[in-house]
């Protein structure tokens, strides 16, 4: 069913148009007799398309169209009028009208053509929105990958550069996206030259010779090299893999390359090799000794076998490290899953996609893990980054220990939960985890001592997300305030001193308009705690922007500095 807003100053035409369009049950039509009234209605109700007359009092159809487009609304707009001048048609199309249809003649074919134009415009707009959602989801997944990843088109222009690539090279995505002329090789080689990703698009023996450890798997290329320029000159041994990108017609549109730092693994292999050689030398020396040392030699041989077995176990565990990606709706329905996950569960996509995750092998019968993941999905859908550990059972009764990273990916219909688990044997990690846990406690204690609390603001929804430390700073709790999220106007009304509100509003506007997303701004103002006490805080904020420098979120830290402003022992009470 397509909803339509029909605007015309002639009531009889509105009545006829509504009857014709609604007679087949494909449309629902609201009618209104003036453009200003229609603009007001559009603020309260959404439609799939607008039909408008041209010549109307107060505001004509062209001016109505301008107002709709100026507001950022891309709704399909059809000018349906008795005025047939060519300049009116040209102006309507230039201002963003989708179609133009002239009134007059037999109403049956005329309204049939109008219905056809509405369906065509709505279908085209929905297809455009679907494409944008798909591209946004792909960009979010690439950005979230743990390995440095970038992509180029067939002209060598950089079209993707994820967060891990920024950390590895020190080059931000905003500095390299859209650039060609081998710009992407400068951070790796300090020169403009073809690289592995170019070999995917163009065979070149000279370039291939630069990668002596190159392996090919169909169109996918894998190589390994040591590069001294990465990580501010510290250097690293890295593992490359590159493959083509195709469009829906099977035509190559570019290539994508993933880069993984394997320096630690190489060092471990060298150390194991060195130890192995030392043991071999010791063994060769021992076999020349007297029979009295035979038992000792046997003990050494046994030790050597145990070491070799330990080495093989280490390699098996290391090489079995894997990742799989699943997309799950907030209600728990699986909508996408990759081959690695299928290999683990032993189920086909038909047995998994479209079902609740707890019906997939590995979760079935594991009530505690299912409940934990449900809670984690709810938190992730609220904008939280969630990690937790769980043991799952795959095909053949195999069990896997997973460290889940959960992040929401927002599409047109709401949140889709992105899971990227990594399989870990954590036996040797507990010491590290305990150390990290101690560091976290120290950080939290430091923030408590400094009277600091952090928060996040979503610029698209005008909603703050606070934590328990933040509410403690304001003398209240999340339960008392109705949860961890709060609209901006409620926060200003309940906690910001009235005399500071206008000044803060100006500062927020200035922070949103800053050209440098890395800039951190700072502001001092007063707050009113729930017990009525007035305190002074300093607020430091930083913007999070997309590739077009549009503000997506704002991160901030509030610190209580009342002790600097008020003599010891005094409290300011409202």
C-alpha positions in Angstrom: 0.0 0.0 0.0 1.4 3.4 -1.1 0.4 6.5 1.0 -0.1 9.7 -1.1 -0.6 13.4 -0.1 -2.7 15.2 -2.8 -2.5 19.0 -2.7 -5.0 21.1 -4.9 -7.1 24.2 -4.3 -10.1 22.6 -6.2 -12.1 20.3 -3.9 -13.8 18.6 -6.8 -10.4 17.5 -8.3 -9.2 16.3 -4.9 -12.4 14.2 -4.6 -12.1 12.7 -8.1 -8.4 12.0 -7.7 -8.8 10.2 -4.4 -11.6 8.0 -5.9 -9.6 7.0 -8.9 -6.4 6.3 -7.0 -8.0 4.3 -4.2 -10.4 2.2 -6.3 -7.9 -0.7 -6.8 -6.7 -0.8 -3.2 -3.0 0.1 -4.1 -3.1 3.6 -2.7 -4.3 5.5 0.4 -4.8 9.2 -0.4 -5.0 12.2 2.0 -6.2 15.4 0.4 -5.5 19.0 1.4 -6.3 22.3 -0.2 -3.2 24.5 0.3 0.6 24.1 0.3 1.2 25.8 3.7 -1.2 23.4 5.3 0.5 20.5 3.5 3.9 21.6 4.9 2.5 21.5 8.4 1.0 18.1 7.9 4.4 16.7 6.6 5.9 17.5 10.0 3.4 15.1 11.7 2.9 12.3 9.2 5.1 10.4 6.6 4.0 9.7 3.1 5.4 7.7 0.2 4.7 10.4 -2.5 3.2 13.9 -3.0 0.9 15.1 -5.9 0.6 18.9 -6.2 -1.2 21.4 -8.4 0.9 24.3 -9.7 -1.3 27.3 -9.6 -2.6 27.8 -6.0 -3.2 30.8 -3.7 -0.7 31.7 -0.9 2.0 29.3 -2.3 2.2 27.7 -5.8 3.4 24.2 -6.5 7.0 25.2 -7.4 7.5 27.1 -4.2 5.9 24.1 -2.3 8.4 21.8 -4.0 11.3 24.1 -3.0 10.2 24.1 0.7 10.0 20.3 0.7 13.4 19.8 -0.8 15.0 22.6 1.3 13.9 20.7 4.5 15.9 17.7 3.3 12.9 15.6 2.4 13.6 13.4 -0.7 10.0 12.1 -1.0 8.8 11.5 -4.7 7.0 14.7 -5.9 4.7 14.8 -9.0 3.5 18.2 -10.4 -0.1 17.6 -11.6 -1.4 20.8 -13.1 -3.3 22.4 -16.0 -0.5 24.8 -16.7 1.5 23.4 -19.7 4.1 26.0 -20.3 7.6 24.6 -21.0 9.3 26.9 -18.5 7.1 25.5 -15.7 8.0 21.9 -16.6 11.8 22.8 -16.7 11.6 24.7 -13.4 9.8 21.8 -11.7 12.3 19.2 -12.8 15.2 21.5 -11.9 13.8 22.0 -8.4 13.7 18.2 -7.9 10.3 17.1 -9.1 10.2 13.4 -10.2 7.5 13.7 -12.8 5.2 16.3 -14.4 1.7 15.5 -15.7 -0.7 18.0 -17.3 -4.4 17.9 -16.4 -7.2 17.7 -19.0 -9.0 15.2 -21.2 -10.4 11.8 -20.3 -9.8 11.2 -16.5 -9.5 7.4 -16.8 -6.2 7.3 -18.8 -5.0 10.5 -17.1 -5.3 9.0 -13.6 -4.0 5.7 -14.8 -0.8 7.4 -16.0 -0.6 9.3 -12.7 -0.9 6.0 -10.7 1.9 4.6 -13.0 4.1 7.6 -12.3 3.5 7.3 -8.5 4.4 3.6 -8.5 7.5 4.2 -10.6 8.8 7.1 -8.4 8.2 5.3 -5.2 9.9 2.1 -6.4 12.9 4.0 -7.6 13.2 5.9 -4.3 12.9 2.7 -2.3 15.6 1.0 -4.4 17.9 4.0 -3.9 17.4 3.8 -0.1 18.0 0.0 -0.1 21.3 0.5 -2.0 22.4 3.2 0.5 21.6 0.9 3.4 23.5 -1.9 1.8 26.6 0.3 1.1 26.5 1.7 4.7 26.4 -1.9 6.1 29.3 -3.0 4.0 31.3 0.1 5.1 30.6 -0.6 8.8 31.7 -4.2 8.5 34.9 -3.3 6.7 35.6 -0.5 9.3 35.1 -3.0 12.1 37.4 -5.7 10.8 40.5 -6.2 13.1 43.0 -6.5 10.2 44.1 -3.3 8.3 41.9 -3.3 5.2 41.7 -1.0 2.2 40.2 -1.1 -1.3 40.7 0.6 -4.7 38.7 0.9 -7.8 39.9 -0.1 -11.3 41.5 3.4 -11.7 43.6 2.9 -8.5 41.6 5.4 -6.5 41.2 4.5 -2.8 37.5 3.8 -1.9 37.9 2.2 1.6 40.5 2.6 4.4 39.4 1.1 7.8 40.3 2.0 11.4 42.9 -0.8 11.7 44.7 0.6 8.6 44.7 4.1 10.2 46.4 2.6 13.3 48.9 0.6 11.4 50.0 3.4 9.0 49.2 6.6 10.9 47.2 7.8 7.9 43.6 8.8 8.5 40.9 7.7 6.1 39.9 11.3 5.5 43.5 12.0 4.2 43.6 9.2 1.7 40.0 8.4 0.4 39.5 9.5 -3.1 43.2 9.6 -4.0 45.0 7.7 -6.7 48.5 7.6 -8.2 49.5 4.7 -5.7 48.8 7.0 -2.7 48.0 3.8 -0.7 51.6 2.5 -1.1 53.3 5.5 0.5 52.6 4.5 4.1 54.0 1.0 3.4 56.9 1.5 1.1 57.6 5.3 1.2 57.3 5.4 -2.6 54.6 5.3 -5.2 54.7 1.8 -6.8 52.3 -1.0 -7.8 51.6 -3.4 -4.9 49.9 -6.7 -4.3 46.5 -5.2 -4.7 47.4 -4.0 -8.2 48.5 -7.5 -9.2 44.9 -8.6 -8.7 43.8 -6.1 -11.4 46.9 -6.3 -13.8 49.4 -9.1 -14.2 52.9 -7.6 -14.0 56.0 -9.9 -13.6 58.1 -7.0 -12.2 55.6 -6.4 -9.4 55.2 -10.2 -8.8 59.0 -10.5 -8.4 58.8 -8.1 -5.4 56.9 -10.8 -3.4 59.0 -14.0 -3.4 56.6 -15.7 -1.0 53.6 -15.0 -3.2 50.9 -17.7 -3.3 47.8 -17.8 -5.6 44.4 -19.3 -4.9 42.3 -18.5 -8.0 42.1 -14.7 -8.2 43.1 -14.3 -4.6 46.8 -13.5 -3.9 48.6 -14.1 -0.6 52.1 -12.7 0.3 54.4 -12.0 3.2 57.0 -9.3 3.7 58.9 -7.3 6.3 58.3 -3.5 6.0 60.5 -1.2 8.1 58.3 2.0 7.8 55.2 0.9 9.7 54.3 1.9 13.2 56.4 5.2 13.1 59.5 3.3 11.9 59.3 0.4 14.3 58.7 -1.9 11.4 56.7 -5.1 11.1 56.4 -8.4 9.3 53.1 -8.4 7.6 50.8 -10.9 5.8 48.9 -9.6 2.8 45.9 -11.0 1.0 44.2 -9.3 -1.9 41.2 -10.3 -4.1 39.0 -8.6 -6.8 35.7 -6.8 -6.1 32.8 -7.6 -8.5 29.5 -5.9 -9.2 26.2 -7.7 -9.5 27.0 -8.4 -13.2 30.2 -10.2 -12.4 32.4 -7.3 -13.7 35.5 -6.5 -11.7 35.1 -3.0 -10.2 38.2 -2.9 -8.0 40.2 -4.8 -5.5 40.5 -5.2 -1.7 43.6 -6.0 0.4 43.8 -7.1 4.0 47.1 -6.6 6.0 47.9 -8.5 9.2 50.8 -7.9 11.5 52.5 -11.3 12.1 55.7 -9.9 13.7 55.0 -11.7 17.0 54.3 -15.0 15.3 57.6 -14.8 13.3 59.6 -14.0 16.4 58.0 -17.0 18.1 58.8 -19.3 15.1 62.4 -18.1 15.0 62.8 -18.7 18.8 61.3 -22.1 18.5 63.6 -22.9 15.6 66.6 -21.7 17.5 65.7 -23.9 20.5 65.1 -26.8 18.2 68.5 -26.5 16.7 70.1 -26.2 20.1 68.4 -29.4 21.3 69.5 -31.2 18.1 73.1 -30.1 18.8 72.8 -31.3 22.4 71.4 -34.6 21.2 74.2 -35.2 18.7 76.8 -34.5 21.4 75.1 -36.8 23.9 75.1 -39.8 21.6 78.9 -39.8 21.5 79.2 -40.0 25.3 79.8 -43.1 27.3 77.2 -45.8 28.1 77.0 -44.4 31.6 75.3 -41.4 30.2 72.8 -43.3 28.2 69.9 -42.9 30.7 70.6 -39.2 30.8 70.6 -39.2 26.9 67.3 -41.0 26.9 65.8 -38.4 29.3 67.0 -35.7 27.0 65.4 -37.4 24.0 62.1 -37.7 25.9 62.3 -34.1 26.7 63.0 -33.2 23.1 59.9 -35.2 22.0 57.8 -33.5 24.6 59.1 -30.1 23.3 58.3 -31.0 19.7 54.8 -32.1 20.7 54.3 -28.9 22.6 55.5 -26.9 19.5 53.1 -28.8 17.3 50.2 -28.2 19.7 51.1 -24.5 19.7 51.1 -24.3 15.9 47.8 -26.2 15.7 46.1 -23.8 18.1 47.6 -20.8 16.5 46.7 -21.8 12.9 43.2 -22.8 14.1 42.5 -19.3 15.3 39.4 -18.1 13.3 36.7 -15.4 13.0 33.2 -15.6 11.8 30.7 -12.8 11.2 27.0 -13.1 12.0 24.3 -10.4 11.5 21.4 -10.8 14.1 18.3 -8.7 14.5 17.6 -7.3 17.9 14.9 -10.0 18.3 17.5 -12.7 17.9 16.7 -13.7 14.3 19.8 -14.6 12.2 19.8 -12.7 8.9 23.3 -13.4 7.6 26.2 -15.7 8.5 29.5 -16.5 6.8 31.1 -19.8 5.8 33.4 -20.1 8.8 30.4 -20.2 11.1 28.8 -22.8 8.9 32.0 -24.9 9.1 31.8 -24.8 12.9 28.1 -25.5 13.3 27.9 -28.0 10.4 24.5 -26.5 9.4 23.6 -25.0 6.1 22.5 -21.4 5.5 18.9 -22.7 5.0 19.0 -24.3 8.5 20.3 -21.1 10.1 19.1 -17.9 8.4 15.7 -16.7 9.4 15.7 -18.6 12.7 16.4 -17.4 16.2 20.0 -17.9 17.1 19.1 -20.2 20.0 17.8 -22.8 17.5 21.2 -23.0 15.8 23.5 -25.8 16.8 25.9 -24.7 19.5 23.3 -22.6 21.4 20.6 -25.3 21.7 20.3 -26.5 25.2 22.7 -23.8 26.5 20.1 -21.7 28.4 22.6 -19.6 30.3 24.6 -18.6 27.2 21.4 -17.9 25.3 20.2 -15.6 28.1 23.6 -13.8 28.3 23.6 -13.2 24.5 20.0 -11.9 24.6 21.0 -9.3 27.3 24.2 -8.5 25.3 22.1 -7.9 22.1 19.7 -5.5 24.0 22.7 -3.5 25.2 24.3 -3.5 21.8 21.0 -2.3 20.2 21.2 0.6 22.6 24.5 1.7 21.1 26.8 -0.2 23.5 29.9 -2.1 22.4 29.7 -5.5 24.2 32.2 -8.3 24.7 31.8 -11.6 26.6 33.0 -15.2 26.6 31.0 -18.4 26.0 31.5 -22.1 25.3 29.6 -23.4 22.3 29.2 -26.9 20.8 29.5 -27.4 17.0 29.1 -30.3 14.6 30.2 -33.7 15.9 30.0 -32.5 19.5 33.1 -30.2 19.1 33.3 -27.4 21.6 34.7 -23.9 21.0 35.5 -21.1 23.5 34.5 -17.8 22.0 35.2 -14.2 22.8 32.3 -12.3 21.3 32.6 -8.7 20.1 29.1 -7.3 19.5 28.4 -4.0 17.7 25.1 -2.5 16.3 24.9 -1.7 12.6 22.0 0.7 11.9 19.9 0.3 8.8 16.7 1.9 7.7 14.6 -0.4 9.8 16.6 -0.2 13.0 19.6 -2.0 14.6 21.2 -5.2 13.2 23.6 -6.8 15.7 27.1 -7.5 14.2 28.9 -10.4 16.0 32.6 -11.0 15.3 33.7 -13.8 17.6 37.3 -15.0 17.9 38.1 -18.5 19.1 40.6 -18.5 21.9 42.3 -21.0 24.2 42.5 -18.8 27.2 44.4 -21.1 29.6 47.6 -19.0 29.1 45.7 -15.7 29.1 44.4 -15.7 32.6 47.4 -14.0 34.0 47.1 -11.3 31.4 43.4 -11.0 32.0 44.0 -10.6 35.7 46.5 -7.9 35.0 44.1 -6.1 32.7 41.4 -6.4 35.3 43.7 -4.8 37.9 44.5 -1.9 35.5 40.8 -1.4 34.8 40.1 -1.1 38.6 43.0 1.4 38.9 41.6 3.4 36.0 38.1 3.5 37.6 39.6 4.5 41.0 41.6 7.2 39.3 38.4 8.6 37.6 36.7 8.4 41.0 39.5 10.3 42.7 39.5 12.9 39.9 35.7 13.3 40.2 35.4 12.4 36.5 32.5 10.8 34.5 32.3 10.0 30.8 29.2 10.1 28.4 28.2 9.9 24.8 25.7 12.0 22.7 24.0 10.7 19.5 23.7 13.8 17.2 21.0 12.0 15.1 18.6 11.4 18.0 19.6 14.2 20.5 20.1 11.5 23.1 22.7 11.3 25.9 24.0 7.9 27.1 25.3 8.0 30.7 26.7 5.5 33.1 26.5 4.9 36.9 29.6 7.0 37.5 28.0 9.9 35.7 24.7 9.7 37.7 26.8 9.4 40.9 28.5 12.7 40.1 25.0 14.3 39.8 23.8 12.7 43.1 21.2 10.4 41.5 20.9 6.9 39.9 19.9 5.5 36.5 16.9 3.8 38.1 15.7 7.2 39.4 16.2 8.9 36.1 14.4 6.2 34.0 17.4 4.5 32.5 20.9 5.3 31.0 19.6 7.4 28.1 18.3 11.0 28.4 17.2 13.6 25.8 19.3 16.8 25.6 16.4 19.1 26.7 15.7 16.9 29.8 19.3 17.0 30.8 19.5 20.8 30.4 16.3 21.3 32.4 17.1 18.9 35.2 20.8 19.4 35.8 22.3 22.5 34.1 22.2 25.8 36.0 19.6 28.1 34.2 22.1 31.0 34.0 24.5 28.8 32.0 22.1 27.1 29.5 22.3 29.7 26.7 26.1 29.7 26.8 26.3 25.9 26.7 23.8 25.9 23.8 26.1 28.2 21.8 29.2 26.1 22.7 27.4 22.8 21.6 26.6 24.5 18.2 30.2 25.6 17.8 31.5 22.1 18.6 29.2 20.6 16.0 30.5 23.0 13.3 34.2 22.5 14.0 36.1 21.5 10.8 38.7 19.3 12.7 37.0 16.1 14.2 40.1 15.5 16.3 39.8 18.8 18.1 38.9 18.6 21.8 36.9 21.5 23.1 36.5 22.5 26.8 33.8 24.4 28.7 33.2 25.2 32.4 29.7 25.6 33.8 27.6 24.9 36.8 25.3 21.9 37.5 22.5 21.3 40.0 22.7 17.9 41.8 19.5 16.1 42.8 19.9 17.2 46.4 20.0 20.9 45.2 23.7 21.4 45.6 25.3 23.6 42.9 28.7 22.4 41.7 31.2 23.5 39.0 32.3 21.2 36.3 34.7 21.3 33.3 33.4 19.5 30.2 35.7 18.2 27.5 34.1 17.0 24.2 35.3 15.5 20.9 33.2 14.8 17.8 32.9 11.5 16.0 32.2 12.2 12.2 31.6 10.2 9.1 33.6 10.5 5.8 31.7 13.6 4.9 32.6 15.3 8.3 28.9 15.0 9.4 28.7 14.7 13.2 27.5 11.2 14.2 28.3 11.2 17.9 30.0 13.3 20.5 32.1 11.8 23.3 32.7 13.8 26.5 34.1 13.8 30.0 32.8 15.8 32.9 35.1 16.6 35.9 33.9 18.2 39.2 36.2 21.2 39.8 34.1 22.8 42.6 37.1 22.5 44.9 38.9 25.0 42.8 36.0 27.4 42.7 34.7 27.2 46.3 36.7 27.5 49.6 37.0 24.3 51.6 34.0 23.5 53.8 31.5 25.6 51.8 28.7 24.1 49.8 26.6 26.0 47.3 22.9 25.2 47.8 20.2 26.3 45.4 
